[in-house]
Amino acid sequence: MSNANHRFVLAARPAGLAGPEHFAAQTRPVRAPEAGELLLETLYLSVDPAMRVWISENPGYVPRIELGDTMRGSGISRVLISRDSRFDTGDLVQTRAGWQSHPTVRADDVEAFDRAVGTPEDWMGLLGMTGLTAYFGLRDVGGVRPGETVLVSGAAGAVGQVVGQIANIEQCRVIGLAGGPEKCASLTRDHGFHAAIDYKAEPDLAAAIARACPGGVDVFYDNVGGPTLDAAIANLRIGGRVVICGRISQTAASELYGVKNLGLLIGRRARIQGFVVTDFAARFAEGRTWLAGQHAAGRLHQRLHVLDGLDQAPVGLGMLFRGENTGKLVVKVNG
């Protein structure tokens, strides 16, 4: 067992994209757990766009991470020492201990998971917050129905690729927006999208969407925001729904884009709704049961983009905003 806990703390607030220069590596002795605590070995950490929001001066809906604090983040860990009767050595747990290799945490702050349902990799993505975000965002917020046309931005990313597959399972026509021919090919080849649009190659994205969706868009699942949102609104059908899951194009932008097409929502009787996945926390078991069943049946899967080593976590955060990942971005820390 390691006697050192390696961690990354926030060293400076970025004005634009975040990268290694905004974090500092530290090594501290492992702290022995007290009653009601666990000593963990971090196996995987999730790298998510929301992290860039958390390190802003005014993140909005969550407390900001202060300078000198361990970077916040969720992941999968193994219990090394337990001082709580609910957990045994070797148990795998979900935790939000942040960017640390061997944290000591309260047992009340972790959640055990069933390895019979899925592997740690499954729980990092498909059965974790990524899959749940796609499930509740499309079904509950988007109100998707069979036969509808679903457009997904950031479709090659962690949430987007799952949204597209769920829409396919729901017997919808699914079109994905992604950057580059390789990502677009993967959407149709590997994830069941009926068509994909390379937004980087389209001088008029609204026109490209119109060609791919000649009858209009019923549900637009947006992970990007900015001009992409405008282009999608221009193609909404009567009664269309826009699900605001993320706005990665605007999170680190020096100048925010003002959406121009909101007036179209009136005549098209359309609506825009944002959400946070924890709104549905009381129903997480329902979502995981459905996702696990579809995965077991071979209808649903998720691609992980794995970086090796804790020192890659700050690198990964920048990769997200440069579109360098394909699928769910995770860092393998131990194991």
N, C-alpha and C positions, 0 to 999 in steps of 0.2 A: 504494500500500500504506500502511496506517495505521502511524504510528510510535508509537501508544499502545495499550496493552493495558488495556481496561476490565474490571473484575472486581467481584464481590461476595464479601465475607468475612463469616463469622459474627461478629456483634457481641454477641449476648446469647442465652442459652438460654431458649426459651419455656416457660412453665408449662402453657399450653394450646395453642391454635392458633398456628401460625407465620405471620408476615407481614413486610412491609417493615421494621417497627421492629426486627426482630431481625437485620438485615443492614446492612452499610455498603458503599457504593460507593467504589471506589478506582481511580485511574488510574496506571499505571506505564509507563515506556518499554518498548517491545518489546525482548526479548532476542534477539540474533542466535544462531541455532543453532550448536552445536559439532558435532564429528564424532559421527555416530550419532544426531543430533537433527533435529527438524523444527519449522519455524515454521508454525503453522496459522491459518486464518481460520475461526472457528466459524460454521456455517450454522444449525444447529438444536440446541437443548438439550431433553432430556426432563425433564418434571416428574412425579415419582413419589411415591406415599405413603410409601415407605421413607425418603425424605429427612427426614421428620419424626422418624423413629427415629434417624437418624444424628446429629442435633444434640441428642439427649437426653444427660443426664449418664451414663447406663448403657444404651447401645443394645443390648447383648447379643451378637448373633452377628457384629457388625462393629465395628472401631475407631470411636470417636466422632470427630466433627470438633471440633477445638480452637478456642477463641475466637481470632479473628484469622486463621484459615486460610481459604483460598478454598473456597467451598461446593462440595462434591463433586457430580458429576453426569456423565451420559453424553450423547453427541450425535454429530452428523455435522459434519466439518470438511473444508476444502479445504487442500491443501498449498501454501503460498506459497514457502517455501524448503526444500530438502531437502539434508541433509548425510549421507544414507544411500542407498546404491545401490539399495535395494529400492523407493524411492519417487521419483516425479518431480513437478515442479511441476504443479499442477492435479489431482493424484489426490485422490479423495474417500476419507476414512477414518472409521472409528468410533473414538471415543476417550472416555476418562473424565477429560478435562482440567478439568471443572468449569465453574463460571459465569464464564467468561472469553471475551473477544472475540478475542484474538490470542495464545494460549498458545504457549510453546515447550516441546516434550515429547520424551521419548525415543522413537525409532522403534520400539523393542521394545514400547512401551505402546499402539500403535495397530494397527488391523486394516483392511486394504484391503477393499473390497467391489466386487462386480461390478455395474456399472450396467446390464448387459444383463439381469440378473435382476429389478431393480426400481429405482425412483426413490429419491432420498434420503428422500422422504416415506414410501415403502414400508419402507425400512430403519429409519426412526425408529420404526415401529410394527409392522406385520404381520410383517416379516422380522427385526425386532429382538427385544429381550427380551420385549416385550408378546406377540407372536405365539408365541414359544417357550414362554413361561410358560403360555399357554392350551393349547398343543399337548401338552406333557409333563404338565401338571397333570391334564388331562382323560383323556388316553389311558393314561398310565403309572401315575399315582398313583390316578386315579379308576377305571381299568380299565373304561371305558365300553363297552357292548355294544349292538348294534342292537336296537331295540324298547324300550329302557329310557326311563324318565322322568328328565330332568335338570333340576334347579333351580339357578339362578345368581343370587347376590346381587351388588349393584353391577353389574347387567347392562348398564347404559348406559355404563359406564366403559371404560377402555382394554382391560383383559383380559377383562372380562365379555362384551362384544359379540362378541369373537372366540371365546370358549368356546361361546357359544350357536350360532354358525354352524358350528363344528366338530361339535358335537353333532347338528346338523341334517344335516350331511353323513354322519354315522355312523348316520343313520336312527333318531334318537331323537326323543321328544317333549320339547320344550324350553320351560320357563317361566322368565321373568325377573322379578326384583324390582328396581324402580327408583323414584326419587322424583319424582312429578309426572306428569300426564297426557301431556305432550309427550314425555318420555323413554319412557314406556310405549308410546305410539303409534309411536315410531321403532323400537322393538324388533320389533314385529310387522310394520310396514310395510317397514323397510329391512334388517333383519337376520335375518328368517326365524324368529323366535320364534313358537311356536304360541299363546302367551298371555303377558300381562304383568300384574303386580300392583303397584299403586301403594301402597307400604308406608306412605306418609304419610297415605293416606286410609283405612287399615284399623285399626280399634280393636283387632282380634284377628287378628294376622298369621298365627298358626298355623291358625285357622279358614279364613282366606282361602286359604292354601296347600292345605288339605284340599279346598276346593271346586275349586281348579284342578287338583289332583292326586288324584282320588278313589281311585286305586289305590295311592297312596303314591309316595315319591321313592326312586329307585335311587341317584342320585348328586347330592349337593349340593356345588356348587362355591362356596366361601365367600370373598368378598373383604371382608366387613363385620364379622363377629363379633358379640358382645354378644347382645341379645335376638333378633336375627335368626337367629343360630345355634340358640338354644333352640327357636324356632318351627319351624325346619327339622328338627331332631332329632325333634320330636314327630310328624313325618310320614314318617319313614324306613320303608321296607319291610324285610322280612327280608333280611339280607345287604347292606343299604345302606352306601354309602361317603360319607364327608365329606372333601372336599379343602380343607385350610386353606391358602389362598393369601395372604390378608391379613386384617386386622382394623381397617379404617380407622375404625370407630366407637369403637375403644378406644385408638388410638394417641395421641391428644391429650386423652383424657378425664381429668378431674380425679379421678374415682372410677370404678374399673374395675367392670364388671358380672360377676357370678359366674354362670356357666352352670349351670342347675338340672337339665337333662334328661339328664345323662350316664348315669344309671342305666338309661335306656331302651335303651342300646346293648347291654346284656346279653341281654335277651330277643329283641331283633331281630338279634342276631349281627352287629351293625354295627361299623364301624371309623371312626376319625378319623385322618387323617395329614396332617401339614404337610410342606412341601418348600420348597427354594430352587432356582430354575431353574438355577443354576450346578452343581447336582448332576448335570446332564445335559450338561455342556459338551462331553464327548467325542462327543456325538450331535447337536450343533447343526447340522451340515451336513445330516443326515437330516431334521431338523425343518424347516429352511429349504427344502429341496427339495420337501417335501410342501406346505408353505404356499404357495410360489411357484407350484407346479402348480395348486393349487386357485384361487389368485388369477387366474392366466392363463385358467383355464376359466370364470371369472365366478362361482364359487361362494363366494368368500371375499373380503371387503374390510374396510377399517377406516376409520372416520371420525376425522379429526384435528381437534382444537380448537386453533387456532393463535393465540398471542399475539405481538404484534409489538414487538421491542426487548428487549435484555438486561435493562433495568430492570423488565420485567414478570415476570421469574423469581420474585422474592419474592412478588409478587402472586399468581402462579399456584399457589404452594404452599398458600396459604390457600384458594384457590378449590376445590382438591381436597377439602378437609375440610368445606367448606360445600356440596358437591354442585353447584357452579356450572358444572362442565364436562360436556360431552357427548362422549364418545369420548376418544381419546388426547390428553392435554394436552401441547403442545410450545411452545417459544419460538423464534421466528425471529429470529436475531441479526444475520446478514449475508446478502447475496445476494438 
